[in-house]
Amino acid sequence: MLGAERRQRIMDILGEDGKVYVAKLATEFQVTEETVRRDLEKLERQNLLQRSYGGAVPTEATSADVSFARRRSQNQTSKLQIAEAAHSLIHDGDTIMVDSSTTCQMLLNRLAKKQGITVITNSIRLMYDFRASAFRMVCTGGNFRASSCSLTGPVATRMLAGYHADDTIISCKAIDLAGGLMESNDSESEVKEIMMQQARRVILLVDHSKFDKTALVRFGDIGSLSYLITDREPHEEWKKFLAETKVKLLVC
């Protein structure tokens, strides 16, 4: 197993279990504990985790891959405001692709009164929560990720590649002028990348805490966005960049 693959697996375990242990990782990867410690040091330098006695725990930074329930409780007021702003961009009869983010869940709550909406998603949570709604719900297959309650992998991406949508609506773990759009998990990144390719417009929903941060995997260019919706005015460098790349900024 290559170093990058080990570090991705470390982040997956961290997202699911909330802690990783050096000895257990060394056994699983069949490497020395010193090799694992070097992996943890590298991830800590990227602000993806915090080393602790015998292992590591997630940081509170946005690059940590945390559970759906925990994410849903973070920055709720901001997410509701962002969902409200995004709601006005979606019209009766639209087909939308949405990821497994908690902000997209809040958006679907706001869209429930619209007519003829088709929702294509990789989120098991959204499929369950809106099973009795008026939406036409389409779910991918794929590998189940417990931490995000989502489906990923080649089955999911192949299915998404067969659909076209009016809008793809996603969030991300981090957004940076140099680094672009980033996620903490490569399989989730692949899903978002395909979703962005399959829609007429791409709408990014991010609160202020996601700006000028980095995460493990880059999955898209900021210039590929149609709209960026956030809860606070970004600094002037951001405004200039978004204007130059013709990305519409909505601050709610």
Secondary structure as GFF3:
##gff-version 3
##sequence-region A 1 252
A	DSSP	alpha_helix	3	17	.	.	.	ID=ss1
A	DSSP	beta_strand	20	21	.	.	.	ID=ss2
A	DSSP	alpha_helix	22	29	.	.	.	ID=ss3
A	DSSP	alpha_helix	33	45	.	.	.	ID=ss4
A	DSSP	beta_strand	50	52	.	.	.	ID=ss5
A	DSSP	beta_strand	55	57	.	.	.	ID=ss6
A	DSSP	alpha_helix	68	72	.	.	.	ID=ss7
A	DSSP	alpha_helix	76	87	.	.	.	ID=ss8
A	DSSP	beta_strand	95	98	.	.	.	ID=ss9
A	DSSP	alpha_helix	102	111	.	.	.	ID=ss10
A	DSSP	beta_strand	118	121	.	.	.	ID=ss11
A	DSSP	alpha_helix	124	129	.	.	.	ID=ss12
A	DSSP	beta_strand	136	139	.	.	.	ID=ss13
A	DSSP	beta_strand	143	145	.	.	.	ID=ss14
A	DSSP	beta_strand	150	152	.	.	.	ID=ss15
A	DSSP	alpha_helix	154	161	.	.	.	ID=ss16
A	DSSP	beta_strand	165	170	.	.	.	ID=ss17
A	DSSP	beta_strand	174	176	.	.	.	ID=ss18
A	DSSP	beta_strand	180	183	.	.	.	ID=ss19
A	DSSP	alpha_helix	186	197	.	.	.	ID=ss20
A	DSSP	beta_strand	199	205	.	.	.	ID=ss21
A	DSSP	three_ten_helix	208	210	.	.	.	ID=ss22
A	DSSP	beta_strand	217	220	.	.	.	ID=ss23
A	DSSP	three_ten_helix	222	224	.	.	.	ID=ss24
A	DSSP	beta_strand	227	230	.	.	.	ID=ss25
A	DSSP	alpha_helix	236	244	.	.	.	ID=ss26
A	DSSP	beta_strand	248	251	.	.	.	ID=ss27
###
